[in-house]
C-alpha cells in the first residue's frame, strides 16, 4: 500500500473511532435499562455486565500481543465487525442468555479495539500527547452522541430500533476504518513469540501502579455500563434525560483530551493521578445525595474530567516506558485495571443494591474509591524506586 498523507491517514482513523464509540455509547443506557425492564435483579444486571469481562481480560492481553504482531489496523477492523454483530444479537435478545451472548461479543470487540486504537493513535503524525488527547476526545464525543442518541431513540421508537441503529453504526465504523492505511513494518523488524513482550514488561514495578491508576479511571465508565442509568431512572428521570446525564461524563472526559492534555506535567507521577483519584471518589459518593438535574450534571462532568485526565496519564506513562515493538502489549497490560474495574464494580454494586439499596451502594463505592486513591501514595513510591530503572532499560532495549 502506498504511503498515506497525514490527513488521509488520520481522518479515517478518527471517523471510524467516532462511529465505534457511538455504538459503544448506545449500550450504556440501553443494556441495563433493557435488563431492568425484563425484571432482572441487581445481581442479575451486575452479572450480565461483569461476567463477560472475565473473557475480556484474557482477550485484551491477546489483543495487545496480536497488535504488536499483525498491526493495529487488522485488530481494529475485527472489533468493528464484532460490535455490529453484537447489535444484531441485542435486537433478537428476549432473555438473559442472548443478552449475555451479545455482551460477550461486545467485550470481545472492546478487548480488540482499545489496544489497537491506542497503539495506532500513539503512532499518528504529530506529538504523541496531542494525538492521544485527540483520540480520547473523539472517543468521548462519540460516546456522548451515542448515549444521547440512544436516549432519544429509546423514548421515541423503543429498544428494537435502537439496537438496529447500534448495529448499523458498527457496520459504518468498519467501512470508515477500512480506509485506514496499513502501516509497513520496519525492514529490520524481527518477529518474536506472541506473548514474549509480556515477559519483559511484567517485571517493571511501574505496571502495578499503572494498573491501579487505570482501575480508578475506569470506575465511572463501569458505572455508566451498569448502575448510573438505573440510579437516574430511580430518581424519576426519563430515558432521554438519563442518556443526556450519562453523556455529561463523556463531555468531561472529552474536555480533558482536547483542552487539558497539552498542559499536563506527566513527569509529576503522583500529583496528577492522586488528585484525579480523589475527585473521582468524591464524585461517585456524592452523586447518591444529588437529586436535582444541575447537581447531577455537575458531578458527572467532574467525574468525567477527572477520569479522562487519569486515562490520558496512564496512556502517556505506558507509552514512555514501552517501545514501538511492544506498545500494544504494554497498553493491554496496563488495561488490566480497566478490565478489573468492569468486572468488580457491577458485581459489587449489584450485591450492595440488592441488600442495602442503590443509594448506600454508591456511598460505599465512593468510600472504597477514596481508600484506593490514598493507596496510590505508597504504590507510587515503590513503583518509581531506583532499582526499576535498570529493568526499564532492559524492557525497552
Legacy VTK file of the C-alpha trace (Angstrom):
# vtk DataFile Version 3.0
C-alpha trace
ASCII
DATASET POLYDATA
POINTS 397 float
0.000 0.000 0.000
1.343 3.436 -0.901
2.422 5.912 1.741
-0.545 7.927 3.005
-0.510 11.627 3.641
-1.040 12.641 7.272
-4.607 13.791 6.573
-5.619 10.660 4.663
-4.180 8.545 7.477
-5.616 10.435 10.451
-9.125 11.313 9.252
-10.434 7.761 8.556
-8.939 6.628 11.850
-10.717 9.297 13.877
-14.012 8.945 11.956
-14.089 5.173 12.433
-13.233 5.638 16.120
-16.133 8.069 16.443
-18.587 5.598 14.852
-17.411 2.682 17.034
-17.659 4.753 20.188
-21.107 5.986 19.131
-22.232 2.346 19.077
-20.495 1.663 22.387
-22.116 4.715 23.981
-25.546 3.481 22.946
-25.056 0.341 25.046
-24.614 2.331 28.267
-28.282 3.217 28.756
-29.787 0.524 26.509
-28.373 -2.651 28.067
-29.001 -2.011 31.794
-32.397 -0.392 31.142
-33.456 -3.275 28.901
-32.364 -5.785 31.551
-34.194 -3.721 34.178
-37.351 -3.766 32.030
-37.082 -7.557 31.748
-37.266 -7.706 35.557
-33.685 -8.761 36.329
-32.375 -8.240 39.880
-29.404 -6.066 40.767
-27.168 -9.130 40.933
-28.534 -10.313 37.586
-27.756 -6.975 35.930
-24.337 -6.877 37.581
-23.609 -10.397 36.362
-24.736 -9.534 32.841
-22.238 -6.671 32.751
-19.395 -8.250 34.737
-19.300 -11.903 33.660
-18.225 -11.271 30.042
-15.386 -9.100 31.358
-13.634 -12.286 32.505
-13.330 -13.085 28.804
-12.326 -9.505 28.009
-9.444 -9.516 30.490
-7.913 -12.548 28.775
-8.661 -11.390 25.255
-7.311 -7.925 25.991
-3.860 -9.444 26.561
-4.215 -11.496 23.382
-5.337 -8.393 21.502
-2.335 -6.411 22.716
0.063 -9.162 21.650
-1.575 -9.509 18.230
-1.458 -5.729 17.782
2.325 -5.934 18.054
2.355 -8.926 15.682
-0.108 -8.001 12.893
-0.658 -4.276 13.456
-3.438 -2.224 14.993
-5.499 -1.846 11.813
-6.396 -5.541 11.469
-7.459 -5.871 15.105
-9.456 -2.650 14.922
-11.388 -3.861 11.855
-12.197 -7.127 13.638
-13.547 -5.163 16.605
-15.838 -3.207 14.249
-17.320 -6.444 12.875
-17.933 -7.768 16.388
-19.752 -4.675 17.629
-22.061 -4.782 14.588
-22.793 -8.422 15.361
-23.495 -7.585 18.998
-26.089 -5.019 17.961
-27.855 -7.623 15.850
-27.935 -10.121 18.746
-29.269 -7.430 21.111
-32.131 -6.895 18.646
-33.225 -10.539 18.908
-32.493 -10.989 22.630
-35.509 -11.584 24.841
-33.835 -13.037 27.928
-30.637 -13.410 29.909
-28.721 -15.848 27.695
-28.989 -13.970 24.401
-28.190 -10.751 26.241
-25.136 -12.484 27.683
-24.085 -13.621 24.180
-24.401 -10.055 22.895
-22.372 -8.816 25.851
-19.676 -11.383 25.075
-19.439 -10.040 21.524
-19.243 -6.521 22.947
-16.372 -7.307 25.299
-14.512 -9.137 22.520
-14.868 -6.004 20.427
-13.633 -3.822 23.279
-10.722 -6.155 24.006
-9.503 -5.758 20.415
-10.342 -2.104 19.935
-8.611 -0.447 22.881
-5.023 -1.717 22.466
-5.304 -1.444 18.670
-6.676 2.109 18.602
-4.331 3.398 21.300
-1.328 1.902 19.542
-2.387 3.472 16.237
-3.046 6.792 17.979
0.427 6.828 19.545
1.947 6.343 16.067
-0.060 9.046 14.273
1.799 12.053 12.799
2.197 14.882 15.320
3.020 14.995 19.002
2.076 11.886 20.960
0.283 13.719 23.784
-1.627 15.828 21.243
-2.787 12.858 19.160
-3.634 10.721 22.191
-5.578 13.661 23.578
-7.460 13.955 20.293
-8.176 10.210 20.278
-9.571 10.392 23.810
-11.661 13.397 22.825
-13.065 11.627 19.751
-13.704 8.555 21.920
-15.734 10.554 24.396
-17.539 12.711 21.828
-18.629 9.521 20.065
-19.889 8.102 23.346
-21.666 11.377 24.136
-23.525 11.225 20.831
-24.283 7.521 21.326
-25.664 7.931 24.845
-27.759 10.958 23.988
-28.931 9.383 20.728
-29.872 6.140 22.485
-31.980 8.038 24.999
-33.921 9.822 22.256
-34.314 6.694 20.121
-35.471 4.673 23.113
-38.070 7.253 24.073
-39.488 7.514 20.536
-39.017 4.069 18.988
-38.242 1.559 21.755
-35.454 -0.941 22.266
-35.630 -2.884 18.970
-34.979 0.002 16.545
-32.367 1.396 18.928
-30.382 -1.845 18.795
-30.625 -1.830 14.984
-29.064 1.643 14.901
-26.295 0.312 17.166
-25.569 -2.474 14.664
-25.610 -0.002 11.764
-23.053 2.257 13.469
-20.800 -0.760 13.977
-21.027 -1.521 10.255
-20.280 2.130 9.432
-17.161 2.042 11.608
-15.884 -0.895 9.525
-16.474 0.952 6.249
-14.615 4.009 7.556
-11.861 2.000 9.241
-11.130 0.056 6.077
-9.628 3.268 4.669
-7.033 3.472 7.429
-3.749 2.585 5.692
-1.796 -0.471 6.795
1.409 0.527 8.494
4.514 -1.010 6.999
6.807 -2.945 9.305
10.350 -1.744 9.766
12.700 -3.558 7.351
14.892 -4.809 10.195
11.977 -5.868 12.384
12.302 -9.421 13.677
9.221 -11.440 14.558
9.096 -12.966 18.017
6.900 -15.247 20.005
3.405 -13.909 20.522
3.493 -13.267 24.274
7.225 -12.659 24.690
6.663 -8.936 25.271
4.781 -9.604 28.496
7.727 -11.478 29.995
9.790 -8.276 29.882
7.032 -5.865 30.808
5.669 -7.746 33.817
8.971 -7.276 35.656
8.623 -3.496 35.684
7.394 -2.101 39.006
5.586 0.729 37.296
2.896 -1.579 35.882
1.114 -2.339 39.187
0.947 1.425 39.725
-0.376 1.958 36.196
-2.987 -0.791 36.697
-4.163 0.849 39.935
-4.498 4.189 38.133
-6.359 2.529 35.266
-8.752 0.876 37.740
-9.855 4.155 39.307
-10.040 5.897 35.926
-12.436 3.178 34.696
-14.765 3.384 37.706
-17.148 5.982 36.166
-17.051 4.038 32.891
-18.038 0.841 34.742
-20.917 2.664 36.440
-22.094 4.072 33.111
-22.314 0.496 31.823
-24.363 -0.646 34.799
-25.839 1.391 37.652
-25.679 5.074 36.693
-28.679 4.622 34.327
-30.645 2.732 36.977
-29.880 5.405 39.591
-31.195 8.158 37.322
-34.326 6.185 36.472
-34.875 5.607 40.203
-34.652 9.379 40.639
-37.563 9.648 38.177
-35.767 10.828 35.039
-36.910 9.631 31.599
-34.652 7.695 29.218
-33.697 10.750 27.150
-32.682 12.677 30.278
-30.770 9.630 31.519
-28.856 9.430 28.229
-28.014 13.126 28.464
-26.746 12.772 32.041
-24.545 9.845 31.037
-23.244 11.925 28.142
-22.096 14.636 30.557
-19.480 12.269 31.949
-18.075 11.824 28.458
-18.154 15.598 27.917
-15.839 15.990 30.907
-13.509 13.331 29.520
-13.559 14.979 26.074
-12.550 18.296 27.637
-9.673 16.503 29.329
-8.455 15.234 25.952
-8.973 18.400 23.931
-8.099 21.181 26.364
-6.097 19.875 29.301
-3.932 17.199 27.633
-1.249 19.565 26.353
-0.829 21.350 29.713
-0.317 18.340 31.992
3.079 17.645 33.500
3.399 13.898 33.058
6.660 13.843 34.967
4.706 14.556 38.165
3.754 10.922 38.557
1.854 11.263 41.814
0.224 14.703 41.935
-1.878 14.221 38.787
-3.218 10.686 39.435
-3.740 11.294 43.170
-5.816 14.424 42.576
-7.834 12.697 39.851
-8.485 9.636 42.028
-9.699 11.701 44.977
-12.011 13.786 42.785
-13.386 10.605 41.190
-14.070 9.043 44.602
-15.856 12.138 45.910
-17.961 12.489 42.759
-19.063 8.836 42.860
-20.009 9.011 46.526
-21.794 12.362 46.383
-23.995 11.577 43.392
-26.198 9.431 45.659
-27.013 12.611 47.593
-27.844 14.650 44.483
-31.388 14.800 43.162
-31.593 17.946 41.053
-30.507 17.740 37.428
-27.939 20.562 37.636
-26.185 18.919 40.593
-26.119 15.504 38.913
-24.828 17.113 35.726
-22.050 18.946 37.583
-20.906 15.755 39.313
-20.996 13.803 36.039
-18.871 16.407 34.230
-16.455 16.488 37.177
-16.031 12.725 37.363
-15.626 12.594 33.573
-12.939 15.276 33.677
-11.004 13.539 36.467
-11.225 10.063 34.933
-10.346 11.458 31.491
-7.155 13.066 32.799
-6.284 9.870 34.646
-6.824 7.791 31.496
-4.525 10.060 29.499
-1.950 9.934 32.280
-1.943 6.107 32.154
-1.597 6.101 28.361
1.314 8.545 28.432
3.021 6.730 31.287
2.845 3.400 29.427
3.927 4.988 26.141
7.007 6.432 27.858
8.206 3.120 29.265
7.450 0.989 26.191
8.931 0.772 22.717
7.115 0.745 19.371
7.544 -3.032 19.146
5.837 -3.819 22.458
3.460 -0.883 22.919
0.329 -2.878 22.130
1.268 -5.428 24.791
2.146 -2.665 27.259
-1.172 -0.880 26.773
-3.052 -4.172 27.130
-1.176 -4.992 30.343
-1.951 -1.577 31.809
-5.520 -2.030 30.611
-5.981 -4.870 33.105
-7.038 -2.147 35.518
-9.957 -1.214 33.276
-10.969 -4.850 32.925
-10.822 -5.463 36.672
-12.998 -2.401 37.256
-15.582 -3.527 34.706
-15.684 -6.921 36.422
-15.722 -5.973 40.103
-17.746 -2.750 40.111
-21.036 -4.075 38.617
-20.919 -7.201 40.789
-20.239 -5.242 43.975
-22.879 -2.644 43.130
-25.420 -5.356 42.291
-24.872 -7.111 45.630
-24.967 -3.868 47.639
-28.044 -2.620 45.773
-29.997 -5.816 46.458
-29.069 -5.871 50.167
-28.784 -2.204 51.145
-30.310 -0.164 48.312
-28.792 1.756 45.443
-28.032 4.972 47.369
-25.963 3.305 50.142
-24.232 1.287 47.417
-22.939 4.479 45.782
-21.833 5.885 49.159
-19.882 2.718 49.945
-18.292 2.618 46.493
-17.196 6.244 46.867
-15.561 5.440 50.224
-13.779 2.452 48.714
-12.526 4.590 45.819
-11.156 7.158 48.284
-9.164 4.479 50.125
-7.899 3.239 46.734
-6.742 6.782 45.937
-4.770 7.036 49.195
-3.148 3.660 48.443
-1.613 5.222 45.307
0.870 7.129 47.519
2.927 4.150 48.788
2.471 2.336 45.479
3.928 5.320 43.608
6.965 5.421 45.886
7.584 1.712 45.373
6.988 1.847 41.610
9.471 4.653 40.976
12.199 3.338 43.241
15.701 3.299 41.705
16.032 -0.491 41.209
13.381 -0.266 38.487
15.474 1.944 36.215
17.735 -0.871 35.014
14.788 -3.098 34.219
13.149 -0.228 32.353
16.175 -0.032 30.084
16.139 -3.795 29.535
12.441 -3.803 28.587
12.908 -1.015 26.063
16.043 -2.498 24.517
LINES 1 398
397 0 1 2 3 4 5 6 7 8 9 10 11 12 13 14 15 16 17 18 19 20 21 22 23 24 25 26 27 28 29 30 31 32 33 34 35 36 37 38 39 40 41 42 43 44 45 46 47 48 49 50 51 52 53 54 55 56 57 58 59 60 61 62 63 64 65 66 67 68 69 70 71 72 73 74 75 76 77 78 79 80 81 82 83 84 85 86 87 88 89 90 91 92 93 94 95 96 97 98 99 100 101 102 103 104 105 106 107 108 109 110 111 112 113 114 115 116 117 118 119 120 121 122 123 124 125 126 127 128 129 130 131 132 133 134 135 136 137 138 139 140 141 142 143 144 145 146 147 148 149 150 151 152 153 154 155 156 157 158 159 160 161 162 163 164 165 166 167 168 169 170 171 172 173 174 175 176 177 178 179 180 181 182 183 184 185 186 187 188 189 190 191 192 193 194 195 196 197 198 199 200 201 202 203 204 205 206 207 208 209 210 211 212 213 214 215 216 217 218 219 220 221 222 223 224 225 226 227 228 229 230 231 232 233 234 235 236 237 238 239 240 241 242 243 244 245 246 247 248 249 250 251 252 253 254 255 256 257 258 259 260 261 262 263 264 265 266 267 268 269 270 271 272 273 274 275 276 277 278 279 280 281 282 283 284 285 286 287 288 289 290 291 292 293 294 295 296 297 298 299 300 301 302 303 304 305 306 307 308 309 310 311 312 313 314 315 316 317 318 319 320 321 322 323 324 325 326 327 328 329 330 331 332 333 334 335 336 337 338 339 340 341 342 343 344 345 346 347 348 349 350 351 352 353 354 355 356 357 358 359 360 361 362 363 364 365 366 367 368 369 370 371 372 373 374 375 376 377 378 379 380 381 382 383 384 385 386 387 388 389 390 391 392 393 394 395 396
